[in-house]
Amino acid sequence: KSYRFPYSTNTHTLFTQHVTVTQNTPNPIEDTDTVTLTCDVKGTVESRLWFKDERTLHSNDRITISQDNATLTIISVTRNDGGTYRCEAKNSLSSQSGSYTLNIAYGPDTPELTITGTHSAELGDSLTLSCSAQSNPEAQYKWIFNGTVLSHTTPQLTIDQISPTDRGSYTCQARNSVTLKEAIQPLEPVLPFCKLKADLYLNSNCLCPYPLIS
């Protein structure tokens, strides 16, 4: 005589590999792209949680988390969405996390132009114009003087031996190679008009009391 005993099993698989977080859009651009992060887990998953910079995330007007928490979608990303995202997966036996650092391309914003050195210019002096624009990746710079593009491609432009021909409009142009956006900022420092000349016979001179900034 034989007997059969009904039984059931409940199997949970340990996470044997790290949880993997991937994203669908390489080099996402601010105010242009929508990014989806996917949490891929090998093993039995009972729950997933999403964190950004160690703060728990929930669905809102810009962030959508799927019903099973496997994906997180950010609509029209901004620079503030950049950071480290972590997916924590759990079952009754173990817990594992995977992370992804989201880098958002943005800018350039309108450049800020400053003058370093003396605030009053005389003929023969030197001055440096500095240009700075918020941008990721870092902006590429171009300088324009009275409509002519200069050869300088650094954030600083130094004018050596100031002369009357240096008077005019200086424009800094910043460009982002990823967003393909450009931004400009003009500046017109007030420089001396005249050129001082020594006269061996006449006791006279030409005064140039013009300030550097009007």
TORTINU-405599 format. One record per residue: residue in one letter; z, x negated, y negated of N, C-alpha, C, O in turn. Coordinates in steps of 0.02 Angstrom, whole numbers, plus 50000, padded with zeros to 5 digits. Example, Ala and Ser with C-alpha at 12.3 -4.5 7.8 and 13.67 -1.06 7.14 Angstrom:
A503904934050284503904938550225503904934050165504234928850166S503544935850112503574931650053503944935549998504024933049943
END
This chain:
K500004995750059500005000050000500004995549938500384990749934S499594997149891499534993049831499724997149770499675003249768Y499954993349720500154996649658499784993449599499664987349598R499614997549552499304995049491499744996749431499965002449423F499854991849392500274992949333499844992149270499594986649256P499754997449233499354996749172499724992249122500334992549115Y499344988249088499634983949037499124982948981498534984148990S499354980748925498914979248869499124972548839499694970448845T498654969348807498794962948774498604963548700498154967348681N498944959748660498814959548588498754952248569499254948648565T498134949948558498004942848549497904941248475497524944648440H498254936148452498154933548384497944926248390498224922448430T497454924448352497194917648354497484913648297497474915748239L497754907848314497984903248262497404900848220496854899948246F497524899848156497004896848114496954889448132497404885548117T496414887648163496334880748184495944876648133495914870548138Q495634879948084495264876548033495514878747965495814884147958H495374874647914495564876547847495154882547824494574883247842V495464886647784495104892147753494614889247703494774884747665T494004891947702493484889347659493314894447605493194900347619V493294892147542493094896347486492444893547457492404887647440T491944897847453491294895847426491094900547370491374906047363Q490614898447330490354902747276489594903047279489274898547306N489324908347251488604909747259488164906947204487554906647213T488454904847148488054902847091488224895747070488764894547043P487774890947081487904884147057487834883846981487394887046953N488264880046949488244879146877488224885746838487764886846799P488714890146849488714896546813488774895546737489134891046714I488424899846699488404899246627488784905046594488734910746616E489154903346543489574908346508489154914046482488604913046455D489414920146490489104926346464488424927746494488064932046470T488244924246548487594925246579487654926846653487344931646676D488044923046689488064923646762488674927546787489194927746755T488574930746845489114933946882489244929746944488774928046981V489874928146957490054923547011490434927447065490874931447050T490254926147128490614928847185490904923247226490544918847249L491564923347237491904918547280492034921947347492244927747350T491894918347402491974921047469492494917047507492464910947508C492964920547538493494917447577493324918147651493364923547680D493124912547681492904912547752493474909847795493724904347782V493664913647847494234911747889494024911947962493694916747984K494194906748000494084906648073494734908748107495234905048104G494734914448139495334916748172495484923948154495084927148119T496044926548177496244933348164496574933848095497064930448082V496304938048053496564938747985496894945547977496604950747992E497514945447954497854951747940497864953247865497874959047845S497864948047825497864949147752497594943047716497634937347741R497304944247658497084938947613497354940447544497404946247523L497514935047508497724935747438497334930647397497194925047420W497164932547335496804928047290497274925847233497664929847207F497214919447215497604916647160497144912647114496664909647137K497294912647050496954908147002497494904146967497944906946935D497444897546974497964893246945498654895646964499124895746924E498714897747029499344899947060499604906547033500194908147041R499184910547000499374917246980498974922247021498364921647028T499324927347048498994932247091498474936247052498604938446996L497894937147083497344940947052497294947847081497424948947140H497104952647039496974959447059496324961847026496104958946976S496024966947053495424969747023495574972546953496104975446942N495094971446907495144974346841494444975846815493984976546855D494364976446749493704978346723493184972846731492584974346726R493384966646743492914961146752492934958046821492454954946843I493484958946856493574955946922493584961446975493954966346970T493164960547026493134965347082493304961647146492964956847165I493824963947181494014961147245493834966247299494014972047294S493474963847351493254968447403493844971547440494414969047436Q493704976947477494244980647510494624976347560495224977047569D494264971747594494594967347642494814960747610495054956247644N494744960247544494944954247506494554948047525494764942447510A493984948947557493584943147577493184940247520493024934247521T493014944247470492624941747413492954943647348493304948747342L492834939447298493084940547230492494939547183492194934247183T492324944647144491754944247099491974944647027492364949047008I491734939846987491884939646915491244941346877490744937746883I491264946646838490674948946802490624945246735491104944846697S490024942546721489884939146658490434934246640490834935446595V490444928646676490994923846670491044921046599490544920646563T491644919146581491774915646518492104908946533492294907646590R492164904746482492474898146492493184898746517493444894246551N493524904246499494214905246521494274906746595494814906446623D493704908346627493714909546700493714903146740493824903246801G493584897546707493604891146742494304889546767494794891446734G494354886146823495004884446851494984884246926494454884646956T495564883646957495624883047030495804889847060496314892847043Y495364892247104495474898547139495684897047211495404892647244R496184900647235496444899547302496474906047341496694911147316C496234905747403496274911447449496784909747503496724904747537E497284914047510497794913147561497694918347616497724924447602A497574916047677497464920547734498064920147781498324914747794K498274926047806498874926347848498754930647910498364935347908N499094928747965499214933348020499934932248043500304928548011S500134935448097500844935148117501054928248142501644926948149L500564923848155500724917248183500674911548132501034906548138S500244912348083500134906648038499854908847971499664914647962S499824904147926499554905247860499174899047837499424893447846Q498584900047808498184894447783497874896347717497784902247702S497724891347677497414892547612496804888047603496764882547630G496334890547564495754886547543495664887547468495834892847441S495414882447434495354882947362494664880747338494294877347374Y494494882847278493854881047248493954880347172494264884747141T493704874947143493754874047071493114876447038492574873747050L493174881646998492594884746965492494881446897492944881346855N491894878846887491714875446825491194879646788490654880946815I491354881646727490904885946688490564881846634490894878446595A489904882246631489534878946577489544883546515489424889546520Y489684880646457489704884546396489534880246336489534874146339G489374883746281489234880346218488514877746214488104879246257P488384873846161488884871446113489064876646061488654880746040D489704876446040489914880445983489654877045919489404871445921T489714880445863489504877545800489864870945788490484870745789P489494865545776489814858945768490264858745707490164862345658E490764854445711491194852945654491024846045628491034841145665L490864845645563490674839345532491234836845488491504840545447T491414830545498491934827545457491694820745431491234817745459I492004818545377491844812045348492444807445357493004809245337T492334801745387492874796945396492794791245346492244789545325G493354788345327493334782945279493504785445210493874790245202T493224782245160493384783845090493124790745071492614793045097H493484793945025493264800545000492934799944932492784805044900S492814793944909492414792944849491944787144862492154781744882A491304788344852490804783444870490544779744810490424782644757E490454773344818490124769244768489534765844801489514765044862L489074763744760488494760344787488714754144826489144750344804G488414753244884488584747644927489114749144978489224745245024D489474754844969489984756745018489654759145083489054760045087S490084760145133489864763145196490284769345210490864769745189L489994774145244490364780045265490104782345332489534780845351T490524786045368490354788445435490424795945439490944798745421L489894799245461489914806445475490054807345549489724804245591S490524811645565490704812945635490564820345651490734824745612C490264821445709490074828145730490414829745797490404825545843S490704835645802491044837645864490904844945879490974849145835A490714846445941490564853345961490874854646029490814850546075Q491204860346036491484862346101490904863946148490484868146133S490884860446205490324861246251490504858546319490864853546325N490264861846371490344859546440489694860746478489484866446486P489354855346501489544848246493489514846146420489314849946376E489714839946407489734837446338489054837946306488534837046338A489064839546241488444840546205488074834046193488364828646191Q487414834646186486994829146165486864830146090486734835746068Y486894824746052486874825345979486224822445950485934817645976K486024825545895485434823245858485594824045783485914828845762W485374819145744485494819345672484834820245634484324817245652I484854824445582484264825845542484434824645469484934827245444F484024820645435484134819045364483544821545324482984819145332N483674826245279483144829145237482534831345278481964830345258G482674834345337482134836945379481834831945427481404833745468T482044825645424481774820445468482284818745522482864817345507V482064818845585482504817245640482634809745642482174805745641L483274807945643483464800845646483514798545718483524802545764S483534792045728483554789145795484254789345826484334788045885H484764791045787485454791045811485564797045858485384802645841T485864795745916486004801045965486734801045985486914803346039T487164798345942487884798245956488234803145909487944805345860P488864804945924489224809745881489384806945811489574810845767Q489304800445801489444797545736488814794645705488394791745739L488754795645639488204792745602488504788645544488844791445501T488374782145544488634777845492488094776045442487544773945461I488244777045379487784775245325488044768845294488554768845260D487684763445305487884756945278487544755845210486984758145198Q487884752245167487604750245102487294756345066486694756645057I487724761045047487494767145015487054765644955487224761544913S486484769044951486024768444895485804775444873485934780244909P485484776044815485264782644793484804786144842484774792344843T484444782444883483984785644931484354789044989484054792645028D485014787844994485404791045047485634798045027485934801545068R485484800144966485684806844945485244812044979484644811044989G485574817644999485194823045030485614826845081486224826345081S485274830545124485604834845173485614831445241485094829445267Y486204831045271486284828345338486464834145385486934837945370T486104834745439486224840145487486374837345556486004833045580C486904839645586487064837845655486824843445701486984849345689Q486454841645752486214846545802486524844745870486444839145894A486864849645900487174848645966486784852846017486604858546003R486674849946076486284853346128486634852646195486894847246211N486634858046235486914857946302486344857946352485914862346350S486334852946396485774852146443485774857346498485274858146533V486334860946508486374866046560486234872946532485824876646559T486584874746478486474881346448485824881546408485564886946394L485564875646390484954875046349485034878146280484544880046248K485654878646257485784881346191485884875646141486084870146159E485734877246078485814872346024486224875545967486214881645958A486564871345930486934873545871486894868045818486904862145835I486854870045755486784865145701487314866245648487584871745641Q487454860945610487914861345553487674856545499487654850545511P487494859145439487274854645386487864852145343488394855245341L487754846645309488244843845263487864839945210487404836145226E488044840945147487704837345093488214833645050488454836345000P488394827545070488864823745029488554822044962487954820844957V488964821844910488724820044843488794812544834489344809944832L488224809144830488214801944823487974799944754487664804044720P488094793744732487894791544665487134791944655486744790744701F486944793644593486244793844575485974786944557485414785144576C486364783144520486104777144488486254770844528486654770844574K485924765544508486014759044539486284754144487485984753344434L486834751144502487144746544454486744740044451486544737244502K486634737744390486274731444380486664727044331486904729444280A486704720744347487034716044302486524713844249485954712244265D486744713544187486304711444133486624705244101487184705444075L486254699744103486534693544078486614693544002487014689643976Y486234697743968486224697343895486564703343861486814702843805L486554709143896486844715043866487494716943901487524717043962N488004718443862488644720343891488644727943901488964731643864S488294730143953488244737243967488264738344042488114733844081N488444744344061488444745944133488314753444141488334757344093C488194755344203488054762344220488614764844265488724762044319L488964770044243489514772644282489264777944331488844782044313C489524777944392489354782944442489984786044469490204784444525P490294790544431490944793144452490884799344497491304803744493Y490364799644539490284805644581490714805244643490724800044677P491064810544659491464810544721491014811244782490434813344777L491284809544840490904810044902490804817344922490274819244947I491324821344912491294828344932491334832744870491794831944830S490864837244862490864841544803491394846944810491474851044765
END
